[in-house]
């Protein structure tokens, strides 16, 4: 996420800028730093890096000094010339002193990414600032995504080139949800060389059977725990409008929700399909939920259009990612 430095000598104005940033962007308080004068801002920039500096163009050198536009132009020159100062990637000027800003307009226009006129009783400046920060956040997200994608390709190539097993379950919520579904689905396939019970008396082809939703949930729990050690069962995932929903399984603060359903009759099929859209909508009300995985185990005697259901209810292009996997019961 981006880091922002606010430089302004007026506390009320700093607070308004601060609140505007927090109210409209996915930015944490710890990523916003404030300074009241040029000297304090310089000290901060000697030590820290920022993506954006929001600079009042009429500032004092020191906290108790006189505010003047010349101080801001001098500060901008120092940022450009002093190698010890870490220059912000973008600098946005914001000031309510139009006369002084116009007097030094040429200096400011050369060094500022944008200039905002601040008016106490207007929201225009807020809209401009929101737009600028939104643009920066999107650029940063795209950069991180592209960079991480390149790095993930390098990791996978390294594993393949060195004959190492690929134990990664994904670099995105879409990949993670789909790969987890595949892990559970593969667990239903009994290996060709699996003891028939002559020697393995308790865990064998005859003893591993699924005949209820609880059986399927227990199998899912056992299979996924080695891959997802933080997996929790029956955790409260969403509290919305006074209602609570316990997920079958969840991980990492409910970032991933897993629901395991079992269909052994036409009536159960109809009930399950009716609940899919409702659960999808319900979980979407929690910003923490990044991916929903619905695992549906179906008995052979139930007629169901697997591909239609997966296509109709899945959502792969936006968060929360919704993955539906319909599979046949092979453990019976």
The 8 nearest C-alpha neighbors of each residue, nearest first, counted from 0:
[[1, 2, 26, 136, 139, 140, 25, 30],
 [0, 2, 50, 136, 3, 30, 139, 26],
 [3, 1, 30, 49, 50, 31, 51, 0],
 [2, 4, 31, 51, 49, 52, 50, 30],
 [3, 5, 52, 32, 33, 31, 53, 51],
 [6, 4, 33, 53, 52, 34, 32, 54],
 [5, 7, 34, 54, 35, 33, 55, 53],
 [8, 6, 55, 35, 9, 13, 5, 34],
 [7, 9, 35, 36, 10, 58, 6, 59],
 [10, 8, 12, 7, 11, 13, 35, 14],
 [9, 11, 13, 12, 14, 8, 7, 35],
 [12, 10, 14, 13, 9, 15, 16, 8],
 [11, 13, 15, 14, 9, 10, 16, 7],
 [14, 12, 10, 16, 15, 11, 17, 7],
 [13, 15, 17, 11, 12, 16, 18, 10],
 [16, 14, 12, 18, 17, 13, 19, 11],
 [15, 17, 19, 13, 14, 18, 12, 20],
 [16, 18, 14, 20, 15, 19, 13, 21],
 [19, 17, 21, 15, 20, 16, 22, 14],
 [20, 18, 16, 22, 17, 21, 15, 23],
 [19, 21, 17, 18, 22, 23, 24, 16],
 [22, 20, 18, 19, 23, 24, 26, 17],
 [23, 21, 19, 20, 18, 24, 25, 17],
 [22, 24, 21, 20, 19, 129, 25, 18],
 [25, 23, 26, 21, 20, 22, 133, 132],
 [24, 26, 27, 23, 21, 0, 22, 136],
 [25, 27, 24, 21, 28, 0, 30, 20],
 [28, 26, 29, 30, 25, 21, 31, 0],
 [29, 27, 30, 31, 26, 21, 32, 17],
 [28, 30, 27, 31, 32, 26, 2, 3],
 [29, 31, 2, 28, 27, 3, 32, 26],
 [32, 30, 3, 28, 29, 4, 2, 33],
 [33, 31, 4, 5, 3, 30, 34, 29],
 [34, 32, 5, 4, 6, 31, 35, 13],
 [33, 35, 6, 40, 39, 36, 5, 7],
 [36, 34, 8, 7, 6, 62, 39, 33],
 [37, 35, 62, 61, 39, 59, 38, 60],
 [38, 36, 60, 40, 39, 41, 61, 59],
 [37, 39, 41, 40, 36, 61, 60, 42],
 [38, 40, 42, 41, 36, 37, 34, 43],
 [39, 41, 37, 43, 34, 42, 38, 44],
 [42, 40, 44, 38, 43, 39, 37, 45],
 [41, 43, 39, 45, 40, 44, 38, 46],
 [42, 44, 40, 41, 45, 46, 47, 39],
 [45, 43, 41, 47, 46, 85, 84, 42],
 [46, 44, 84, 42, 43, 85, 83, 41],
 [45, 47, 44, 43, 42, 48, 85, 84],
 [48, 46, 44, 43, 45, 49, 85, 84],
 [47, 49, 85, 87, 44, 50, 46, 86],
 [50, 48, 87, 2, 51, 3, 4, 88],
 [49, 51, 88, 2, 87, 1, 3, 89],
 [52, 50, 89, 3, 49, 87, 90, 88],
 [51, 53, 4, 90, 3, 5, 54, 87],
 [54, 52, 5, 91, 92, 90, 6, 4],
 [55, 53, 92, 6, 93, 52, 56, 91],
 [54, 56, 93, 7, 94, 57, 92, 6],
 [55, 57, 71, 68, 94, 54, 92, 58],
 [58, 56, 68, 67, 66, 55, 71, 94],
 [57, 59, 66, 67, 70, 56, 71, 36],
 [60, 58, 66, 65, 64, 61, 36, 67],
 [61, 59, 37, 36, 38, 64, 70, 58],
 [62, 60, 64, 59, 36, 63, 38, 37],
 [61, 63, 36, 64, 35, 59, 60, 8],
 [64, 62, 61, 65, 59, 60, 36, 66],
 [65, 63, 59, 61, 62, 60, 66, 58],
 [66, 64, 59, 67, 63, 60, 58, 61],
 [65, 67, 59, 58, 57, 64, 68, 60],
 [66, 68, 57, 58, 69, 70, 59, 65],
 [67, 69, 57, 71, 70, 56, 99, 58],
 [70, 68, 72, 67, 71, 73, 57, 103],
 [71, 69, 73, 68, 72, 67, 58, 74],
 [70, 72, 74, 68, 56, 73, 69, 58],
 [73, 71, 75, 69, 74, 70, 76, 68],
 [72, 74, 76, 70, 71, 75, 69, 77],
 [73, 75, 71, 77, 72, 76, 70, 78],
 [74, 76, 72, 78, 77, 73, 71, 79],
 [75, 77, 73, 79, 74, 78, 80, 72],
 [78, 76, 74, 80, 79, 81, 75, 73],
 [77, 79, 75, 76, 80, 81, 86, 84],
 [78, 80, 76, 77, 81, 75, 86, 82],
 [79, 81, 77, 78, 76, 82, 84, 75],
 [80, 82, 77, 83, 84, 78, 79, 76],
 [83, 81, 84, 80, 85, 79, 78, 77],
 [84, 82, 81, 45, 85, 44, 78, 46],
 [85, 83, 45, 82, 44, 81, 86, 78],
 [84, 86, 44, 48, 45, 83, 87, 47],
 [85, 87, 78, 84, 88, 44, 79, 48],
 [88, 86, 49, 50, 89, 51, 52, 85],
 [87, 89, 50, 51, 86, 49, 90, 52],
 [90, 88, 51, 87, 112, 50, 52, 91],
 [91, 89, 52, 111, 112, 51, 53, 87],
 [92, 90, 113, 53, 112, 111, 114, 54],
 [91, 93, 114, 54, 55, 53, 115, 56],
 [94, 92, 115, 55, 116, 114, 54, 117],
 [95, 93, 117, 55, 96, 116, 56, 92],
 [94, 96, 117, 97, 116, 118, 93, 119],
 [97, 95, 94, 98, 99, 100, 57, 56],
 [98, 96, 100, 99, 95, 101, 94, 116],
 [97, 99, 101, 100, 96, 102, 95, 103],
 [100, 98, 102, 101, 97, 96, 68, 103],
 [99, 101, 97, 103, 102, 98, 104, 96],
 [102, 100, 104, 98, 103, 99, 97, 105],
 [101, 103, 99, 100, 104, 98, 105, 97],
 [104, 102, 100, 101, 106, 105, 107, 99],
 [103, 105, 101, 107, 106, 102, 100, 108],
 [104, 106, 108, 107, 103, 109, 102, 101],
 [107, 105, 104, 103, 109, 108, 72, 110],
 [106, 108, 104, 110, 109, 105, 111, 103],
 [107, 109, 105, 111, 110, 106, 104, 112],
 [110, 108, 107, 106, 111, 105, 112, 104],
 [109, 111, 107, 108, 112, 106, 75, 90],
 [112, 110, 113, 90, 108, 107, 91, 109],
 [113, 111, 90, 91, 89, 110, 114, 108],
 [112, 114, 91, 111, 92, 115, 90, 108],
 [115, 113, 92, 91, 93, 116, 111, 112],
 [116, 114, 93, 92, 117, 124, 113, 94],
 [117, 115, 94, 93, 95, 124, 118, 114],
 [116, 118, 95, 94, 124, 93, 115, 119],
 [119, 117, 121, 120, 95, 116, 124, 122],
 [118, 120, 121, 117, 95, 122, 12, 124],
 [121, 119, 118, 122, 117, 123, 124, 125],
 [122, 120, 118, 123, 119, 124, 117, 125],
 [121, 123, 125, 124, 126, 120, 118, 119],
 [124, 122, 126, 125, 121, 127, 118, 117],
 [123, 125, 127, 126, 122, 117, 115, 128],
 [126, 124, 128, 122, 123, 127, 129, 19],
 [125, 127, 129, 123, 124, 128, 130, 122],
 [128, 126, 124, 130, 125, 129, 131, 123],
 [127, 129, 125, 131, 130, 126, 124, 132],
 [130, 128, 126, 132, 127, 131, 133, 125],
 [129, 131, 133, 127, 128, 132, 134, 126],
 [132, 130, 128, 134, 133, 129, 127, 135],
 [131, 133, 135, 129, 134, 130, 136, 128],
 [134, 132, 130, 136, 131, 135, 129, 137],
 [133, 135, 131, 137, 132, 136, 130, 138],
 [136, 134, 132, 138, 137, 133, 139, 131],
 [135, 137, 139, 133, 138, 134, 132, 140],
 [138, 136, 140, 134, 139, 135, 141, 133],
 [137, 139, 135, 141, 136, 140, 142, 134],
 [138, 140, 142, 136, 137, 141, 143, 135],
 [139, 141, 137, 143, 142, 138, 144, 136],
 [142, 140, 144, 138, 139, 143, 145, 137],
 [141, 143, 139, 145, 140, 144, 146, 138],
 [144, 142, 146, 140, 145, 141, 147, 139],
 [143, 145, 141, 147, 142, 146, 148, 140],
 [146, 144, 148, 142, 143, 147, 141, 149],
 [145, 147, 143, 149, 148, 144, 142, 150],
 [148, 146, 150, 144, 149, 145, 143, 151],
 [147, 149, 145, 151, 146, 150, 144, 152],
 [148, 150, 146, 152, 147, 151, 145, 153],
 [149, 151, 147, 153, 152, 148, 146, 154],
 [150, 152, 154, 148, 153, 149, 147, 155],
 [153, 151, 155, 149, 150, 154, 156, 148],
 [152, 154, 150, 156, 151, 155, 157, 149],
 [155, 153, 151, 157, 152, 156, 158, 150],
 [154, 156, 158, 152, 157, 153, 151, 159],
 [157, 155, 153, 159, 158, 154, 160, 152],
 [156, 158, 154, 160, 155, 159, 153, 161],
 [159, 157, 163, 155, 161, 156, 160, 162],
 [158, 160, 162, 156, 161, 157, 163, 155],
 [161, 159, 157, 158, 162, 156, 163, 155],
 [160, 162, 158, 163, 159, 157, 156, 164],
 [163, 161, 159, 160, 158, 164, 157, 165],
 [162, 164, 158, 161, 159, 165, 160, 157],
 [165, 163, 166, 162, 158, 159, 167, 161],
 [164, 166, 167, 158, 163, 155, 159, 168],
 [167, 165, 164, 168, 226, 163, 169, 158],
 [168, 166, 165, 169, 170, 155, 175, 164],
 [169, 167, 175, 178, 166, 174, 179, 170],
 [168, 170, 175, 174, 167, 171, 178, 172],
 [169, 171, 174, 175, 172, 151, 168, 148],
 [172, 170, 174, 173, 169, 175, 176, 168],
 [173, 171, 175, 174, 176, 290, 320, 289],
 [172, 174, 171, 176, 175, 320, 177, 315],
 [175, 173, 169, 171, 177, 172, 176, 178],
 [174, 176, 169, 172, 178, 168, 173, 177],
 [177, 175, 179, 173, 178, 174, 172, 292],
 [178, 176, 180, 174, 179, 175, 173, 181],
 [177, 179, 181, 175, 180, 176, 168, 174],
 [180, 178, 182, 176, 181, 177, 175, 183],
 [179, 181, 177, 183, 178, 182, 184, 176],
 [180, 182, 184, 178, 179, 183, 185, 177],
 [183, 181, 179, 185, 180, 184, 178, 186],
 [184, 182, 186, 180, 181, 185, 219, 179],
 [183, 185, 181, 186, 182, 187, 180, 326],
 [186, 184, 187, 182, 188, 183, 181, 189],
 [185, 187, 183, 184, 188, 182, 222, 189],
 [188, 186, 185, 184, 329, 189, 330, 328],
 [189, 187, 185, 186, 190, 329, 184, 330],
 [188, 190, 187, 191, 193, 186, 204, 330],
 [191, 189, 192, 193, 188, 186, 194, 187],
 [190, 192, 193, 189, 188, 194, 204, 195],
 [193, 191, 190, 194, 189, 195, 204, 203],
 [192, 194, 190, 191, 195, 204, 203, 189],
 [195, 193, 196, 203, 199, 192, 204, 198],
 [196, 194, 204, 203, 197, 193, 205, 199],
 [195, 197, 199, 200, 203, 198, 194, 204],
 [198, 196, 195, 199, 200, 194, 203, 201],
 [197, 199, 196, 200, 194, 195, 203, 201],
 [200, 198, 196, 201, 202, 197, 203, 194],
 [199, 201, 196, 198, 202, 197, 203, 206],
 [202, 200, 199, 203, 206, 196, 207, 205],
 [203, 201, 206, 199, 200, 207, 204, 196],
 [202, 204, 206, 196, 205, 194, 195, 199],
 [205, 203, 195, 206, 207, 194, 193, 196],
 [204, 206, 203, 207, 195, 196, 208, 202],
 [205, 207, 203, 204, 202, 208, 201, 200],
 [208, 206, 205, 204, 203, 330, 202, 209],
 [207, 209, 331, 330, 206, 210, 205, 214],
 [210, 208, 214, 331, 330, 211, 215, 207],
 [209, 211, 208, 214, 331, 212, 215, 213],
 [212, 210, 214, 213, 209, 261, 215, 263],
 [211, 213, 261, 215, 214, 260, 216, 210],
 [214, 212, 216, 211, 215, 217, 210, 209],
 [215, 213, 217, 211, 209, 212, 216, 218],
 [214, 216, 212, 218, 213, 217, 209, 219],
 [215, 217, 213, 219, 218, 214, 259, 220],
 [218, 216, 220, 214, 219, 215, 213, 221],
 [217, 219, 215, 221, 220, 216, 222, 214],
 [220, 218, 216, 222, 217, 221, 223, 215],
 [219, 221, 217, 218, 223, 222, 224, 216],
 [222, 220, 218, 219, 224, 223, 217, 225],
 [221, 223, 219, 220, 224, 218, 183, 225],
 [222, 224, 226, 220, 225, 221, 227, 219],
 [223, 225, 227, 228, 226, 221, 222, 220],
 [226, 224, 223, 227, 228, 222, 221, 230],
 [227, 225, 223, 224, 228, 222, 168, 179],
 [226, 228, 224, 229, 230, 225, 223, 250],
 [229, 227, 224, 230, 225, 226, 223, 250],
 [228, 230, 227, 250, 231, 251, 224, 249],
 [231, 229, 250, 228, 227, 249, 224, 248],
 [232, 230, 248, 249, 250, 234, 229, 233],
 [231, 233, 248, 247, 234, 249, 230, 246],
 [234, 232, 247, 245, 246, 248, 235, 231],
 [233, 235, 245, 232, 246, 236, 231, 249],
 [236, 234, 245, 244, 237, 246, 233, 243],
 [235, 237, 245, 246, 244, 234, 253, 238],
 [238, 236, 244, 243, 235, 239, 285, 282],
 [237, 239, 243, 242, 241, 244, 240, 236],
 [240, 238, 242, 241, 237, 243, 284, 281],
 [241, 239, 242, 238, 243, 237, 284, 281],
 [240, 242, 239, 238, 243, 237, 244, 281],
 [243, 241, 239, 238, 240, 244, 237, 281],
 [242, 244, 238, 237, 239, 245, 241, 235],
 [245, 243, 237, 235, 236, 246, 238, 242],
 [244, 246, 235, 234, 233, 236, 247, 243],
 [245, 247, 248, 233, 234, 236, 244, 235],
 [246, 248, 233, 258, 232, 257, 245, 259],
 [249, 247, 232, 257, 246, 231, 256, 233],
 [250, 248, 256, 253, 231, 255, 230, 257],
 [249, 251, 230, 253, 255, 229, 252, 254],
 [252, 250, 253, 254, 229, 255, 249, 230],
 [251, 253, 254, 250, 287, 249, 255, 288],
 [252, 254, 249, 255, 250, 251, 288, 236],
 [253, 255, 288, 289, 287, 251, 252, 250],
 [254, 256, 290, 253, 250, 249, 291, 289],
 [257, 255, 249, 291, 248, 253, 292, 290],
 [258, 256, 292, 248, 293, 249, 291, 247],
 [257, 259, 293, 247, 294, 292, 260, 246],
 [258, 260, 294, 216, 295, 293, 257, 247],
 [261, 259, 295, 212, 294, 296, 258, 262],
 [260, 262, 212, 296, 295, 297, 211, 263],
 [263, 261, 297, 267, 268, 264, 296, 298],
 [262, 264, 298, 297, 301, 267, 261, 265],
 [265, 263, 267, 266, 301, 262, 268, 300],
 [266, 264, 268, 267, 301, 269, 263, 302],
 [265, 267, 269, 268, 264, 270, 263, 262],
 [268, 266, 270, 264, 269, 265, 262, 271],
 [267, 269, 265, 271, 266, 270, 262, 264],
 [268, 270, 266, 272, 267, 271, 273, 265],
 [271, 269, 267, 273, 268, 272, 266, 274],
 [272, 270, 268, 274, 273, 269, 267, 275],
 [271, 273, 269, 275, 274, 270, 268, 276],
 [274, 272, 270, 271, 275, 269, 276, 277],
 [273, 275, 277, 271, 272, 276, 278, 270],
 [276, 274, 272, 278, 277, 273, 279, 271],
 [277, 275, 279, 278, 274, 280, 273, 312],
 [278, 276, 274, 280, 279, 275, 281, 273],
 [279, 277, 281, 275, 280, 276, 274, 282],
 [278, 280, 276, 277, 282, 281, 275, 283],
 [281, 279, 283, 277, 278, 282, 276, 284],
 [282, 280, 278, 283, 279, 284, 277, 237],
 [281, 283, 284, 279, 280, 285, 278, 237],
 [284, 282, 280, 285, 281, 279, 319, 288],
 [285, 283, 282, 281, 286, 280, 239, 237],
 [286, 284, 283, 287, 288, 282, 237, 281],
 [285, 287, 288, 284, 283, 289, 319, 282],
 [288, 286, 254, 285, 289, 253, 252, 255],
 [287, 289, 254, 286, 253, 285, 290, 255],
 [288, 290, 319, 254, 318, 255, 287, 320],
 [289, 291, 320, 319, 255, 288, 321, 172],
 [292, 290, 321, 256, 255, 320, 257, 322],
 [291, 293, 257, 322, 321, 176, 323, 256],
 [292, 294, 323, 258, 257, 259, 322, 324],
 [295, 293, 259, 324, 260, 258, 325, 323],
 [296, 294, 325, 260, 261, 259, 324, 326],
 [295, 297, 261, 326, 327, 328, 325, 262],
 [298, 296, 262, 327, 328, 261, 326, 263],
 [297, 299, 263, 328, 300, 301, 327, 262],
 [300, 298, 301, 297, 327, 328, 302, 263],
 [299, 301, 298, 302, 263, 264, 297, 265],
 [302, 300, 299, 264, 298, 265, 303, 263],
 [303, 301, 300, 304, 265, 299, 264, 298],
 [302, 304, 305, 301, 268, 297, 308, 265],
 [305, 303, 307, 306, 308, 302, 309, 325],
 [304, 306, 308, 307, 325, 303, 309, 326],
 [307, 305, 309, 308, 304, 310, 325, 311],
 [308, 306, 310, 304, 309, 305, 311, 312],
 [309, 307, 311, 305, 310, 306, 312, 304],
 [308, 310, 323, 306, 307, 311, 313, 312],
 [311, 309, 307, 308, 313, 312, 306, 323],
 [312, 310, 308, 309, 307, 313, 306, 314],
 [311, 313, 309, 310, 308, 314, 323, 276],
 [314, 312, 321, 322, 323, 310, 309, 311],
 [315, 313, 321, 320, 316, 322, 312, 317],
 [314, 316, 320, 317, 321, 313, 173, 322],
 [315, 317, 314, 320, 318, 173, 319, 321],
 [318, 316, 320, 315, 319, 314, 321, 289],
 [319, 317, 320, 289, 290, 316, 315, 321],
 [318, 320, 289, 290, 317, 321, 288, 283],
 [319, 321, 290, 318, 315, 314, 317, 291],
 [322, 320, 314, 291, 313, 290, 292, 319],
 [321, 323, 292, 313, 291, 293, 176, 320],
 [324, 322, 293, 309, 313, 292, 294, 325],
 [325, 323, 294, 295, 293, 309, 326, 180],
 [324, 326, 295, 305, 296, 294, 323, 309],
 [327, 325, 296, 297, 295, 324, 328, 184],
 [326, 328, 297, 296, 298, 329, 299, 325],
 [327, 329, 298, 330, 297, 296, 326, 331],
 [330, 328, 187, 331, 327, 188, 189, 209],
 [331, 329, 208, 328, 209, 187, 207, 189],
 [330, 208, 209, 329, 210, 328, 207, 205]]
